[in-house]
Structure formats: C-alpha cells, structure tokens
Amino acid sequence: MTKLDCHELDCHELDCHELQKFWDLAGSQVKIKALEVALSRSLFDLLLEPCSIEEIAHKLAMPSTNIKGWIDLLWSMGCVDTAIDNKYITSALAKRYMTSVSAMDCSQALQFRFQTLRHFTEQFEALLYVPKNRNALSSAMAPLWAKAAKAQIFQEQRAVTVPALDRILDRVLNVTIAEETPLHFLDLGGGPGLVALSLARRFPNSTGVLFDFPETVKVAYKNIMEEGVEHRIEVQAGDLNKQSPNSQFDLIWCSSVLHFLDDATEAIKRISALLKPNGILLILHAEQTAEKKQCEGVLPFYLPMVMKGNYLPKQGEIAALLDQNGLDVLQSEEITDFPMAPVKLYCGRKVE
C-alpha cells in the first residue's frame, strides 16, 4: 500500500472533510515556523540530553509559559520524543539530520529551503504579471549558488544526494561499468563536489572533471583538496550556456542542471557530444507529467522558478532529446529520495 493509499484510507475511516487538505496547508505554516525557530535556536542540540520544559526555557533564555505547546508540536512532527520524568529528548530522525554533531546534519539546508520558498511565495502574485526573463538567470544565480555550495547544498549532497547516487549506481551501473574500470567522469554543475568525490571513491582507477561557475569551483576545489584527490579530479569553470567542459567522458552525472539553462535542447546536444562512444549519461531532473498527484509533488517547488523562466521538462521531453542526440535510453525511473521533489532518472548510452 502506498503512502497515498494510506492517507486516503485514514481520511475515509475518520470521515475527513474534502477540505481537510486545504486546512492542512494552513497548519503547515505553523509547523514550518516551529521548526525554523527550533533550528535557529539549536534546540535539537540542546535536547541531546533529556530536559524538562523549565530546563529548556532556562537554557534558551525564554519564559516557560508557551514552550510546552511548541515542544509538543515538534513532538507531533517526529522531531522530539518524550522521556521519563516529563522530559523531552531529540528524536532519532532529528538527531540524524538536525544536530550539529551529526555527519548528516541538514539544519542549514532546511532553513535555506524554507527561506527560499517563502521568498518565492511572496513574489508569486507579482510574477503572474511579469514576462519571463530566462537570459538573466545564470549571471544572477552564480554568486548565490557558490554561497549555498559552502553550507546548504553541501549538507544536502552529503546527506541525501550522495546516498541516492550510491543506490542509483548499484541498480543502474553495477553490470554496465565495473568499479575497477579506468573511466573518465564529469560532474556537471557539481556544486561543492561531493558527487565527484563519491564517484572517485567508487571507481578508484578513475579521473574526473567538475564543471560549474567560477565562484563555485573554488568551493569544490577546497573540498577536493581536503580529500587529497586533486591529482584525480580537475575543476573547470564556466557557464554552461556559453562554454562546455574540455574533454570526452565515459560517464556524465547531470542533476537538476537543465532548469537553469537558457536552451535545454542545445544543452542536451552539447552534453551528448561530450560522451565517448558507449559513454553513459545519468541525467536527473524534476519533470511535469499529466498525473495530478505527481504535479502536486513537483509544482510547489518549481512553479515560481518556471514563472521566472526556468525550464521544467514535460514528461518524455528529456528521453526524446536524448534519442535525437544519439543516446539510447537504457533505463528510466522516478527517484523519490532526492532533495525537494521527486526527479526522473534517465540513463542514456552514446551509440557508437
């Protein structure tokens, strides 16, 4: 039974009103603010040891009057557990993803996503009246992307993207490319570089290139230096709207890049040209289908971007572009354990 089926069953058994999902939208605003305050005050670090409401209030320098309701809301969200003696403690989920002591900490990434989407929401109505201006996107986002790569995107890649990459490689490439193969890979739009580092670890005889904006490759190079593999991973700087990486590749990873390019058709053409014969392209992007529930999962994250001119492919568009540029689609599947919204993975192989 799917999550959707379970939700519909619960509503049926409880005789939920058909307006309930819209009332839930109103309540989600309170949940977001409760979590934002908790993250900004490092509440989950504080609750690594059980604390009473009075102890929480004292440590946060807050009056205790309304704190219990806040903590109970976080408990209902799965972020806090109850302990003995009327105390509270950070839940296993929050300890894993929302504490500074965790190697999977996503605290800054979550706050970044909340703030970014709130900003888009505030612009939403105004954007309905403004013509799209895709050409201004790349230059405007370059410094912002570099800044995010230092912390927020770094956290997401470490906790979410790299584990998803490992699972994808296990399923898609375990028989196509042996780990001892001396391949040359490209991490296109690689941000802080954790995907490139993961590929280098998985394929110990490989070399690679990370391509991104000039400001961002400086962030990536620092991480590559710290890993001690600068002799294997080269960084190349440029704007993919205007430049392409220098080399030919056996494997290209391209995740959520087309959204930010002026011409997706031209971009796929140039990316395909970078592959060696029989080279593999793993391209992951959110796309819009004709299914209502799928759109409900994707559009809240991407509609404000689309209204600014970003590209959101329709179902089948990427597969068609790969075919037009000499790539056989070996496999395609929806990936649900990726940051933000579900994405579609296409695995294409360059025809000899």
DOTI-885470 format. One record per residue (C-alpha): residue number from 1; x, z, y; residue in three letters. Coordinates in steps of 0.02 Angstrom, whole numbers, plus 50000, padded with zeros to 5 digits. Each point is the difference from the previous one (the first is absolute). Layout:
+------+-------+-------+-------+------+
| banu |     u |     w |     v | paba |
+------+-------+-------+-------+------+
|  NUM |     X |     Z |     Y |  ALA |
...
+------+-------+-------+-------+------+
! end
This chain:
+------+-------+-------+-------+------+
| banu |     u |     w |     v | paba |
+------+-------+-------+-------+------+
|    1 | 50000 | 50000 | 50000 |  MET |
|    2 | 50069 | 49952 | 50170 |  THR |
|    3 | 50010 | 50113 | 50153 |  LYS |
|    4 | 49860 | 49897 | 50076 |  LEU |
|    5 | 49890 | 50023 | 49848 |  ASP |
|    6 | 50031 | 50188 | 50004 |  CYS |
|    7 | 49957 | 50009 | 50184 |  HIS |
|    8 | 49839 | 49902 | 49975 |  GLU |
|    9 | 49954 | 50109 | 49851 |  LEU |
|   10 | 50030 | 50159 | 50098 |  ASP |
|   11 | 49891 | 49937 | 50142 |  CYS |
|   12 | 49863 | 49951 | 49879 |  HIS |
|   13 | 50001 | 50169 | 49913 |  GLU |
|   14 | 50001 | 50093 | 50165 |  LEU |
|   15 | 49873 | 49881 | 50076 |  ASP |
|   16 | 50116 | 49957 | 50144 |  CYS |
|   17 | 49921 | 49914 | 50147 |  HIS |
|   18 | 50054 | 49820 | 50027 |  GLU |
|   19 | 50068 | 50052 | 50170 |  LEU |
|   20 | 50119 | 50125 | 49920 |  GLN |
|   21 | 50152 | 49885 | 50008 |  LYS |
|   22 | 49974 | 49983 | 50188 |  PHE |
|   23 | 49984 | 50187 | 50022 |  TRP |
|   24 | 50161 | 50015 | 49899 |  ASP |
|   25 | 50084 | 49890 | 50131 |  LEU |
|   26 | 49956 | 50126 | 50134 |  ALA |
|   27 | 50069 | 50142 | 49895 |  GLY |
|   28 | 50161 | 49907 | 49965 |  SER |
|   29 | 50049 | 50017 | 50183 |  GLN |
|   30 | 50002 | 50189 | 49980 |  VAL |
|   31 | 50101 | 49987 | 49840 |  LYS |
|   32 | 50130 | 49890 | 50085 |  ILE |
|   33 | 50020 | 50121 | 50145 |  LYS |
|   34 | 50011 | 50149 | 49882 |  ALA |
|   35 | 50139 | 49915 | 49903 |  LEU |
|   36 | 50091 | 49942 | 50156 |  GLU |
|   37 | 50005 | 50177 | 50068 |  VAL |
|   38 | 50061 | 50064 | 49832 |  ALA |
|   39 | 50140 | 49872 | 49995 |  LEU |
|   40 | 50052 | 50025 | 50181 |  SER |
|   41 | 50008 | 50189 | 49972 |  ARG |
|   42 | 50094 | 49983 | 49833 |  SER |
|   43 | 49861 | 50101 | 49919 |  LEU |
|   44 | 50041 | 49941 | 49825 |  PHE |
|   45 | 50180 | 50057 | 50017 |  ASP |
|   46 | 49935 | 50169 | 50056 |  LEU |
|   47 | 49884 | 50011 | 49850 |  LEU |
|   48 | 50133 | 49967 | 49870 |  LEU |
|   49 | 49982 | 50188 | 49976 |  GLU |
|   50 | 49824 | 50075 | 49993 |  PRO |
|   51 | 49935 | 50061 | 50168 |  CYS |
|   52 | 49842 | 50086 | 50058 |  SER |
|   53 | 49902 | 49935 | 50149 |  ILE |
|   54 | 50075 | 50138 | 50107 |  GLU |
|   55 | 50176 | 49953 | 49945 |  GLU |
|   56 | 49967 | 49816 | 50038 |  ILE |
|   57 | 49934 | 50046 | 50172 |  ALA |
|   58 | 50151 | 50108 | 50036 |  HIS |
|   59 | 50127 | 49869 | 49945 |  LYS |
|   60 | 49914 | 49862 | 50098 |  LEU |
|   61 | 49971 | 50110 | 50152 |  ALA |
|   62 | 49814 | 49963 | 49994 |  MET |
|   63 | 49849 | 50115 | 50009 |  PRO |
|   64 | 49929 | 50025 | 49825 |  SER |
|   65 | 49819 | 49976 | 50053 |  THR |
|   66 | 49976 | 49818 | 49946 |  ASN |
|   67 | 50148 | 49973 | 49884 |  ILE |
|   68 | 49906 | 50037 | 49839 |  LYS |
|   69 | 49880 | 49854 | 50028 |  GLY |
|   70 | 50148 | 49884 | 50031 |  TRP |
|   71 | 50091 | 50059 | 49843 |  ILE |
|   72 | 49840 | 49987 | 49897 |  ASP |
|   73 | 49978 | 49820 | 50058 |  LEU |
|   74 | 50179 | 49961 | 49946 |  LEU |
|   75 | 49960 | 50085 | 49834 |  TRP |
|   76 | 49849 | 49887 | 49978 |  SER |
|   77 | 50113 | 49850 | 50032 |  MET |
|   78 | 50121 | 50052 | 49863 |  GLY |
|   79 | 50142 | 50048 | 50117 |  CYS |
|   80 | 49991 | 50189 | 49973 |  VAL |
|   81 | 49964 | 50108 | 49849 |  ASP |
|   82 | 49935 | 50177 | 49993 |  THR |
|   83 | 50115 | 50137 | 49935 |  ALA |
|   84 | 49974 | 50182 | 49953 |  ILE |
|   85 | 49959 | 50134 | 50129 |  ASP |
|   86 | 49903 | 49878 | 50111 |  ASN |
|   87 | 50155 | 49900 | 50038 |  LYS |
|   88 | 50030 | 49813 | 50011 |  TYR |
|   89 | 50143 | 49891 | 49938 |  ILE |
|   90 | 50047 | 49817 | 50020 |  THR |
|   91 | 49926 | 49891 | 49863 |  SER |
|   92 | 50111 | 49900 | 49882 |  ALA |
|   93 | 49949 | 49838 | 50087 |  LEU |
|   94 | 50041 | 50066 | 50174 |  ALA |
|   95 | 50162 | 50076 | 49938 |  LYS |
|   96 | 50052 | 49830 | 49932 |  ARG |
|   97 | 49952 | 49894 | 50151 |  TYR |
|   98 | 49980 | 50115 | 50152 |  MET |
|   99 | 50145 | 50123 | 50001 |  THR |
|  100 | 50173 | 49978 | 50074 |  SER |
|  101 | 50083 | 50066 | 49841 |  VAL |
|  102 | 49930 | 49858 | 49895 |  SER |
|  103 | 50096 | 49840 | 49964 |  ALA |
|  104 | 49831 | 49912 | 50009 |  MET |
|  105 | 49949 | 50071 | 50170 |  ASP |
|  106 | 49880 | 49883 | 50092 |  CYS |
|  107 | 49951 | 50117 | 50142 |  SER |
|  108 | 50064 | 49888 | 50140 |  GLN |
|  109 | 49934 | 49844 | 49914 |  ALA |
|  110 | 49824 | 50072 | 49990 |  LEU |
|  111 | 50002 | 50054 | 50182 |  GLN |
|  112 | 50066 | 49828 | 50050 |  PHE |
|  113 | 49857 | 49913 | 49908 |  ARG |
|  114 | 49870 | 50116 | 50076 |  PHE |
|  115 | 50068 | 49972 | 50176 |  GLN |
|  116 | 50018 | 49812 | 49980 |  THR |
|  117 | 49824 | 49975 | 49934 |  LEU |
|  118 | 49929 | 50115 | 50133 |  ARG |
|  119 | 50085 | 49893 | 50132 |  HIS |
|  120 | 49927 | 49843 | 49922 |  PHE |
|  121 | 49829 | 50082 | 49995 |  THR |
|  122 | 50008 | 50040 | 50185 |  GLU |
|  123 | 50039 | 49816 | 50035 |  GLN |
|  124 | 49870 | 49932 | 49879 |  PHE |
|  125 | 49861 | 49955 | 50121 |  GLU |
|  126 | 50120 | 49930 | 50130 |  ALA |
|  127 | 50079 | 49889 | 49867 |  LEU |
|  128 | 49832 | 49918 | 49969 |  LEU |
|  129 | 50015 | 49921 | 50172 |  TYR |
|  130 | 50185 | 49953 | 49996 |  VAL |
|  131 | 50061 | 49834 | 49927 |  PRO |
|  132 | 50126 | 50016 | 49860 |  LYS |
|  133 | 50183 | 49991 | 50051 |  ASN |
|  134 | 50100 | 49988 | 49841 |  ARG |
|  135 | 50156 | 49931 | 50083 |  ASN |
|  136 | 50034 | 50164 | 50091 |  ALA |
|  137 | 50001 | 50105 | 49842 |  LEU |
|  138 | 50178 | 49985 | 49934 |  SER |
|  139 | 50093 | 50042 | 50159 |  SER |
|  140 | 49881 | 50142 | 50039 |  ALA |
|  141 | 50008 | 50083 | 49830 |  MET |
|  142 | 50189 | 49987 | 49968 |  ALA |
|  143 | 50053 | 50164 | 50085 |  PRO |
|  144 | 49846 | 50092 | 49935 |  LEU |
|  145 | 50035 | 49944 | 49822 |  TRP |
|  146 | 50181 | 50056 | 50014 |  ALA |
|  147 | 49946 | 50171 | 50063 |  LYS |
|  148 | 49874 | 50019 | 49858 |  ALA |
|  149 | 50132 | 49945 | 49873 |  ALA |
|  150 | 50103 | 50155 | 50041 |  LYS |
|  151 | 49866 | 50123 | 49945 |  ALA |
|  152 | 49822 | 49948 | 49964 |  GLN |
|  153 | 50031 | 49838 | 49904 |  ILE |
|  154 | 50151 | 50080 | 49917 |  PHE |
|  155 | 49886 | 50137 | 49932 |  GLN |
|  156 | 49870 | 49876 | 49938 |  GLU |
|  157 | 50129 | 49890 | 49915 |  GLN |
|  158 | 50080 | 50150 | 49916 |  ARG |
|  159 | 49839 | 50081 | 49939 |  ALA |
|  160 | 49885 | 49852 | 49970 |  VAL |
|  161 | 50077 | 49825 | 50012 |  THR |
|  162 | 50154 | 50027 | 49891 |  VAL |
|  163 | 49902 | 50083 | 49857 |  PRO |
|  164 | 49874 | 49857 | 50011 |  ALA |
|  165 | 50145 | 49875 | 49996 |  LEU |
|  166 | 50068 | 50082 | 49843 |  ASP |
|  167 | 49832 | 49986 | 49913 |  ARG |
|  168 | 49982 | 49818 | 50055 |  ILE |
|  169 | 50172 | 49956 | 49935 |  LEU |
|  170 | 49963 | 50085 | 49834 |  ASP |
|  171 | 49842 | 49898 | 49977 |  ARG |
|  172 | 50048 | 49833 | 50078 |  VAL |
|  173 | 50187 | 49978 | 49978 |  LEU |
|  174 | 50045 | 50101 | 49846 |  ASN |
|  175 | 50007 | 49841 | 49895 |  VAL |
|  176 | 50036 | 49876 | 50139 |  THR |
|  177 | 50160 | 50075 | 50071 |  ILE |
|  178 | 50113 | 50114 | 49900 |  ALA |
|  179 | 50070 | 50147 | 50095 |  GLU |
|  180 | 50180 | 49944 | 49966 |  GLU |
|  181 | 49968 | 49829 | 50080 |  THR |
|  182 | 50120 | 49966 | 50146 |  PRO |
|  183 | 49862 | 49945 | 50117 |  LEU |
|  184 | 49998 | 49981 | 50190 |  HIS |
|  185 | 49845 | 50076 | 50081 |  PHE |
|  186 | 49918 | 50001 | 50172 |  LEU |
|  187 | 49901 | 50144 | 50074 |  ASP |
|  188 | 49902 | 49909 | 50135 |  LEU |
|  189 | 49943 | 50110 | 50143 |  GLY |
|  190 | 50080 | 50146 | 49910 |  GLY |
|  191 | 49986 | 50134 | 50135 |  GLY |
|  192 | 50108 | 50151 | 49956 |  PRO |
|  193 | 50067 | 49914 | 49844 |  GLY |
|  194 | 49939 | 50112 | 49860 |  LEU |
|  195 | 49929 | 49852 | 49903 |  VAL |
|  196 | 50168 | 49910 | 50009 |  ALA |
|  197 | 50086 | 50159 | 49941 |  LEU |
|  198 | 49877 | 50016 | 49856 |  SER |
|  199 | 50031 | 49820 | 49947 |  LEU |
|  200 | 50188 | 50029 | 50007 |  ALA |
|  201 | 49982 | 50153 | 49887 |  ARG |
|  202 | 49887 | 49911 | 49876 |  ARG |
|  203 | 50112 | 49846 | 49989 |  PHE |
|  204 | 50177 | 50072 | 50005 |  PRO |
|  205 | 50082 | 49828 | 49994 |  ASN |
|  206 | 49899 | 49934 | 50146 |  SER |
|  207 | 50036 | 49966 | 50182 |  THR |
|  208 | 49872 | 49990 | 50137 |  GLY |
|  209 | 49950 | 49965 | 50179 |  VAL |
|  210 | 49882 | 50100 | 50109 |  LEU |
|  211 | 49924 | 49899 | 50142 |  PHE |
|  212 | 49909 | 50077 | 50147 |  ASP |
|  213 | 50002 | 50017 | 50190 |  PHE |
|  214 | 50171 | 50041 | 50076 |  PRO |
|  215 | 49947 | 50177 | 50048 |  GLU |
|  216 | 49933 | 50034 | 49825 |  THR |
|  217 | 50149 | 49937 | 49900 |  VAL |
|  218 | 50106 | 50130 | 50089 |  LYS |
|  219 | 49888 | 50134 | 49924 |  VAL |
|  220 | 50009 | 49917 | 49829 |  ALA |
|  221 | 50188 | 49980 | 50007 |  TYR |
|  222 | 50022 | 50186 | 50032 |  LYS |
|  223 | 49898 | 50039 | 49844 |  ASN |
|  224 | 50097 | 49871 | 49899 |  ILE |
|  225 | 50165 | 50076 | 50059 |  MET |
|  226 | 49942 | 50174 | 49950 |  GLU |
|  227 | 49962 | 49933 | 49826 |  GLU |
|  228 | 50175 | 49922 | 49992 |  GLY |
|  229 | 49941 | 49824 | 49955 |  VAL |
|  230 | 50042 | 49906 | 50160 |  GLU |
|  231 | 50114 | 49888 | 49895 |  HIS |
|  232 | 49846 | 49943 | 49902 |  ARG |
|  233 | 49861 | 49995 | 50131 |  ILE |
|  234 | 50022 | 49897 | 50158 |  GLU |
|  235 | 49886 | 50020 | 50150 |  VAL |
|  236 | 49951 | 49846 | 50100 |  GLN |
|  237 | 49906 | 50011 | 50165 |  ALA |
|  238 | 49871 | 49882 | 50069 |  GLY |
|  239 | 49818 | 49960 | 50035 |  ASP |
|  240 | 49924 | 49912 | 49850 |  LEU |
|  241 | 49893 | 49898 | 50120 |  ASN |
|  242 | 50160 | 49917 | 50059 |  LYS |
|  243 | 50138 | 50032 | 49873 |  GLN |
|  244 | 50021 | 50010 | 49812 |  SER |
|  245 | 50125 | 50100 | 49898 |  PRO |
|  246 | 50161 | 49912 | 49954 |  ASN |
|  247 | 50013 | 49976 | 49812 |  SER |
|  248 | 49904 | 49950 | 49844 |  GLN |
|  249 | 49919 | 50136 | 49894 |  PHE |
|  250 | 49950 | 50036 | 49821 |  ASP |
|  251 | 49872 | 50131 | 50053 |  LEU |
|  252 | 49907 | 50025 | 50165 |  ILE |
|  253 | 49895 | 50153 | 50042 |  TRP |
|  254 | 49878 | 49967 | 50143 |  CYS |
|  255 | 49877 | 50140 | 50038 |  SER |
|  256 | 49875 | 49994 | 50144 |  SER |
|  257 | 50106 | 49880 | 50100 |  VAL |
|  258 | 49879 | 49855 | 50027 |  LEU |
|  259 | 49884 | 50112 | 50102 |  HIS |
|  260 | 50125 | 49998 | 50142 |  PHE |
|  261 | 50053 | 49817 | 50002 |  LEU |
|  262 | 49936 | 49861 | 50112 |  ASP |
|  263 | 49973 | 49873 | 49862 |  ASP |
|  264 | 49979 | 50060 | 49821 |  ALA |
|  265 | 50000 | 49823 | 49930 |  THR |
|  266 | 50169 | 49962 | 50078 |  GLU |
|  267 | 50067 | 50170 | 49948 |  ALA |
|  268 | 49955 | 49973 | 49816 |  ILE |
|  269 | 50082 | 49829 | 50009 |  LYS |
|  270 | 50163 | 50074 | 50065 |  ARG |
|  271 | 49995 | 50148 | 49881 |  ILE |
|  272 | 49974 | 49883 | 49852 |  SER |
|  273 | 50149 | 49896 | 50056 |  ALA |
|  274 | 50110 | 50156 | 49985 |  LEU |
|  275 | 49971 | 50013 | 49813 |  LEU |
|  276 | 50118 | 49929 | 49871 |  LYS |
|  277 | 49923 | 49896 | 49860 |  PRO |
|  278 | 49904 | 50121 | 49886 |  ASN |
|  279 | 50017 | 50134 | 50136 |  GLY |
|  280 | 49863 | 50131 | 50011 |  ILE |
|  281 | 49898 | 50045 | 50154 |  LEU |
|  282 | 49905 | 50164 | 50001 |  LEU |
|  283 | 49882 | 49993 | 50148 |  ILE |
|  284 | 49878 | 50140 | 50038 |  LEU |
|  285 | 49869 | 49994 | 50137 |  HIS |
|  286 | 49830 | 50069 | 50038 |  ALA |
|  287 | 49871 | 49862 | 49995 |  GLU |
|  288 | 49815 | 49982 | 50035 |  GLN |
|  289 | 49886 | 49953 | 49857 |  THR |
|  290 | 49813 | 49969 | 49987 |  ALA |
|  291 | 49973 | 50171 | 49921 |  GLU |
|  292 | 49919 | 50128 | 50113 |  LYS |
|  293 | 50091 | 50153 | 49927 |  LYS |
|  294 | 50168 | 49913 | 50010 |  GLN |
|  295 | 49971 | 49958 | 50183 |  CYS |
|  296 | 49948 | 50180 | 50034 |  GLU |
|  297 | 50170 | 50055 | 49934 |  GLY |
|  298 | 50102 | 49870 | 50096 |  VAL |
|  299 | 49916 | 49961 | 50165 |  LEU |
|  300 | 50006 | 50174 | 50080 |  PRO |
|  301 | 50190 | 49988 | 49993 |  PHE |
|  302 | 50021 | 49817 | 50045 |  TYR |
|  303 | 49853 | 49948 | 50110 |  LEU |
|  304 | 50077 | 50066 | 50162 |  PRO |
|  305 | 50159 | 49905 | 49956 |  MET |
|  306 | 49902 | 49841 | 49962 |  VAL |
|  307 | 49913 | 50018 | 50168 |  MET |
|  308 | 50172 | 49997 | 50081 |  LYS |
|  309 | 50048 | 49843 | 49907 |  GLY |
|  310 | 50082 | 50064 | 49840 |  ASN |
|  311 | 49973 | 49903 | 49840 |  TYR |
|  312 | 49890 | 50067 | 49861 |  LEU |
|  313 | 49993 | 49873 | 49858 |  PRO |
|  314 | 49837 | 49958 | 49916 |  LYS |
|  315 | 49986 | 50009 | 49811 |  GLN |
|  316 | 50101 | 49861 | 49919 |  GLY |
|  317 | 50092 | 49944 | 50157 |  GLU |
|  318 | 50171 | 50069 | 49950 |  ILE |
|  319 | 49987 | 49930 | 49824 |  ALA |
|  320 | 49957 | 49829 | 50072 |  ALA |
|  321 | 50149 | 50007 | 50120 |  LEU |
|  322 | 50118 | 50046 | 49858 |  LEU |
|  323 | 49936 | 49854 | 49898 |  ASP |
|  324 | 50021 | 49881 | 50147 |  GLN |
|  325 | 50181 | 50053 | 50016 |  ASN |
|  326 | 50053 | 49977 | 49820 |  GLY |
|  327 | 49970 | 50174 | 49929 |  LEU |
|  328 | 49905 | 50036 | 49840 |  ASP |
|  329 | 49897 | 50160 | 50013 |  VAL |
|  330 | 50051 | 50094 | 49844 |  LEU |
|  331 | 49894 | 50153 | 50034 |  GLN |
|  332 | 49884 | 50074 | 50130 |  SER |
|  333 | 49920 | 50171 | 50008 |  GLU |
|  334 | 49930 | 50127 | 50122 |  GLU |
|  335 | 50117 | 50144 | 50038 |  ILE |
|  336 | 49904 | 50155 | 50051 |  THR |
|  337 | 50143 | 50126 | 50012 |  ASP |
|  338 | 50076 | 49924 | 50157 |  PHE |
|  339 | 50001 | 50072 | 50177 |  PRO |
|  340 | 49836 | 49986 | 50094 |  MET |
|  341 | 49891 | 49866 | 49919 |  ALA |
|  342 | 50002 | 49910 | 49832 |  PRO |
|  343 | 50114 | 49849 | 49996 |  VAL |
|  344 | 50006 | 49846 | 49890 |  LYS |
|  345 | 50161 | 49964 | 49907 |  LEU |
|  346 | 50047 | 49820 | 49963 |  TYR |
|  347 | 50150 | 49965 | 49888 |  CYS |
|  348 | 50057 | 49821 | 50028 |  GLY |
|  349 | 50140 | 49904 | 49916 |  ARG |
|  350 | 50089 | 49854 | 50082 |  LYS |
|  351 | 49976 | 49842 | 49896 |  VAL |
|  352 | 50164 | 49915 | 49956 |  GLU |
+------+-------+-------+-------+------+
! end
